[in-house]
Amino acid sequence: MFSPATIIAIANRAPKASAKSGPVRILAAHELPLFRDHLLRLDRDSRRDRFNGSLCDDWVAKYAERSVQDGTVILAYFEDGVIRGAAELHQADLVNIEPEVAFSVESCMRRKGVGSILFTQLIAKAKSMGYKTLRVTTGAQNDAMRALAGKFGAKLSFRHGESTGLIDLSAEPVKAAPQAKAGAVDVAKAVGDYNRAAWRAWFNAAGFGKH
């Protein structure tokens, strides 16, 4: 897991997409058309990866509407006023004990850090809501999503054609290993080198080192 300082740094880092890239923010209910249009723009492979299958436009449109109505938190990445990536935080219920997260990024924005920005801010939002664990589910063929989830600490297992894993939000960040301290021999050698250099400089300035 990332340390709090790293999470803040990633969240505030300017994305590589373009100088005109807009902010990442939570969508309001009236912005459903923007989210729906984003999902409908996903190409065949991206839609398959997001929904673990190639689904028709009507199903995707109804999914977007249902997500907005059932209290799902949607963080959207904007490019020139258009949603190009989205992160969804689906609330826990009687069936799903842990809240589940899902991500979608249009092909034109791949490999530009959008997924990492969305993932980072969604984790921060989940923590602010008091969640301790997040569930990630993705298709077996979605290598990019599995790699991104692993980057944020998810341990995925494969079952029934899907990769599923949990992210522990309460895990302590990994502390950097302390730097090794210089030993007594190293200190003595450094002092000796410094003294020899100082005496050599004094002799040269006095003219004793010149021929």
N, C-alpha and C positions, 0 to 999 in steps of 0.2 A: 504494500500500500504506500501511497505517496504521503510525505509529511505535510502538515498543514501549510507550511511555507511554500512547498512545491505546488500544492493545489492552488493557492492564491496566485502564484506566479503564472501558472498555466492559464488560469481563468482570466487574468488580466493581460496576457500576452496577445499582441495583435496577430490575427490569423494571417496566413500567407496568401489567402485567396486573392485579394486585391486591395488597393488603397481605398476603394469605395465600399468595402465590406461593412455591413450594418451590424448592430448589436445582436447578442443572443438574449432573448427575453421570453418570459412566460406568455403564452397566448391567452387571450380572453375568449369567452364563448362566442362572441359575435365575429371572431376571426376564423371560424370554422372553414369558410371557403378557401382561405389561404392554405390551411393544413391539408384539406382535401385535394386541392390542385397539386400540391407538392407530392402527395402519395401517388396521384394519377400520372405524374410526370416520370415516375421511376421507370427505368427501362425493364425489359423482361427479366434480366438477371438480377437487378437490384430488387425488383418486386418479389421474385422467388426467394431471394435471401431474406428479405424483411418478413414475409409471411409464410416462409417455408413451402412455397408453391406458387405457380402462376395463376392468379385469381383475376376474375373479370372486373371491369371498371365499376359495375354496380355494387359488387361486394365491397370493394375498397372504399367507395364513397359512403356506404352505410357504416363501415368500420370507423371512418373518420368522424361521422356524426355521433356514433355511439360513444367514442372515446371522449368527445367534448362533453357529452351529457352525463357520463357516469363519474365525473370528478377526476378523470385522469389529468395529471399535471403534464403539460406539453411545453417543452423548451424548444424554441425555434431559432435557427440560424438564418439571418436575412442577408441577401445580396441584392442591393439596389431595390429594396422594397419587396422582394420575392423570397419566399421560404425555400431554401436549398438543402436544408438539413433539419432534422427534428429528433428530439429525445423525449421519450414518453415514460412517465412514472405512473404505473397502474396501481391503484390502492389495494391493500390487502383485503381479503374477504373470507367468508367461511370456507371457500374452496382453496384459495391460494393464501396460505398463512403468511408468506413473505410478499411484500410488494414486488412487482415485476417491472423490469425496464426493457425498453426496445428502442432501436435507433434506425434511422434511415437517412442516407446522404445521396443526393443525385450524382450521377456519374461525372458531371462537369466539375464537381467539387471534390472528387476523390484525391487522396494523397496530398491534401493541403492542410491537414491538421484540424479539419472541422469536427471529425468524430471525437478526437481527444478533447477539444474544447467543450463539446456538448456533454461528453461523459463526465468531465470534471465538474461542470456546473450542476449537472443532475445529482451527482453524489453530494455536493454541498447542500442542495435543496433537500435531499432525502434526510441528511443529518439534521437540518434545521427543523424538520417535521418530526424528529424523534425516532426515526427508523434506525435499527441496528444491523439489519441484513437486507440485501437486495438479491433478487433472483434474476438471472440472465438465461434466456432460452433463445437458441438460434439454430438454423439449419446446419446439417452436417457439412454442407458444401461452402458455408460462409466463412472462409478462412480469415477475411479481414476483421469480422466481428469477433471471432474467437481470439484472434491476436490482441485486439483492443481490450476485450474483457480480461484476458490474462494479464495485460499491462496494469490493470487496476486491481489485481489480486484475486480474480475469479478462478476457481478451480473447477474446470468443466469436465463432465462425464458424458459419454455418448450412450443414448438409449432411444430405441424406437425412432430412429432417423433424425434425432435432434441432439444437440449439445446443450446440456443444462448445468448451471453452476451457481454458486452463491458468493456474494461479496460481503465480507464482514466489515461493517463500517466502524465497529468498536475496536478493531485490532490496533495495537500500538504501532506507530510508524517505526520502521527499521532505523536504528541509530547508526550514524557513521562510525566506523572503527576509529579509536583514538590513534593519533600519530605516535609512532615509537619515539621514546625519549632518547636523547644522545647519552651514551655511556660515558663513564669516567675517563676511559682511554681516549675516546673521541674528543672530549672536552680538553684534555691535556694536550693533545696533538694540535687542536685548533689554536690554543693559547700559545704554544710554542711556535707555530707558523706565523702568528701575528707578531710575536716579539722579534723573530728573526727578520721579518719584513720591515719592522720599524727601525731596528738597528741598521739594516742595510741602507734604508733611505737616509738615515742620519749621517752615515759615513760618506755616502755619495754627495750629500749636500755640503759636507765639510771638505770635500776634495780628496779624501783618502781612497776612494774607489776609482779614481781616474788615473789613467796611464799617460 
